[in-house]
Amino acid sequence: NDGRIASVAGTWRMADFGASFAQEMRAGLTAVIPDVRLDPRTRAPEVVAAYESIGTRAVLDVPLVQDGRLVAMLFIHHPD
């Protein structure tokens, strides 16, 4: 990254970033969210706060599901 977003390496609870978002990831669906404050999957105040805690406002997440299980995720997050 260009240094504007801190590393998010670690373990996170996907539900903290939106229950329907987490459900879509487990189903193998790519998520494009231009503004987490406006998207119905992520606009709840506690979810927006979770994204703000990692300096993220826009999201592109691509899940990898193998044998029906979410095993990895490629993500691009943007602060603006």
JOVENPE-V591317 format. One record per residue. RES is the residue in one letter. SS is DSSP state (alpha for helix, beta for strand, coil for the rest). PHI is phi in whole degrees, 0 to 359 (NA if undefined). Layout:
res:RES ss:SS phi:PHI
res:RES ss:SS phi:PHI
This chain:
res:N ss:coil phi:NA
res:D ss:coil phi:271
res:G ss:coil phi:93
res:R ss:coil phi:281
res:I ss:coil phi:242
res:A ss:coil phi:291
res:S ss:coil phi:301
res:V ss:coil phi:247
res:A ss:coil phi:302
res:G ss:coil phi:143
res:T ss:coil phi:247
res:W ss:coil phi:229
res:R ss:coil phi:272
res:M ss:alpha phi:300
res:A ss:alpha phi:300
res:D ss:alpha phi:296
res:F ss:alpha phi:257
res:G ss:coil phi:114
res:A ss:alpha phi:297
res:S ss:alpha phi:289
res:F ss:alpha phi:299
res:A ss:alpha phi:300
res:Q ss:alpha phi:297
res:E ss:alpha phi:296
res:M ss:alpha phi:297
res:R ss:alpha phi:295
res:A ss:coil phi:275
res:G ss:coil phi:85
res:L ss:coil phi:268
res:T ss:coil phi:288
res:A ss:beta phi:246
res:V ss:beta phi:240
res:I ss:beta phi:230
res:P ss:coil phi:295
res:D ss:coil phi:208
res:V ss:coil phi:298
res:R ss:coil phi:284
res:L ss:coil phi:249
res:D ss:coil phi:285
res:P ss:coil phi:299
res:R ss:coil phi:284
res:T ss:coil phi:227
res:R ss:coil phi:277
res:A ss:coil phi:298
res:P ss:alpha phi:308
res:E ss:alpha phi:290
res:V ss:alpha phi:285
res:V ss:alpha phi:302
res:A ss:alpha phi:298
res:A ss:alpha phi:297
res:Y ss:alpha phi:294
res:E ss:alpha phi:298
res:S ss:alpha phi:294
res:I ss:coil phi:249
res:G ss:coil phi:67
res:T ss:coil phi:240
res:R ss:coil phi:238
res:A ss:beta phi:239
res:V ss:beta phi:222
res:L ss:beta phi:229
res:D ss:beta phi:237
res:V ss:beta phi:237
res:P ss:beta phi:276
res:L ss:beta phi:244
res:V ss:beta phi:248
res:Q ss:beta phi:234
res:D ss:coil phi:53
res:G ss:coil phi:76
res:R ss:beta phi:235
res:L ss:beta phi:290
res:V ss:beta phi:246
res:A ss:beta phi:198
res:M ss:beta phi:211
res:L ss:beta phi:265
res:F ss:beta phi:221
res:I ss:beta phi:236
res:H ss:beta phi:241
res:H ss:beta phi:231
res:P ss:coil phi:280
res:D ss:coil phi:254
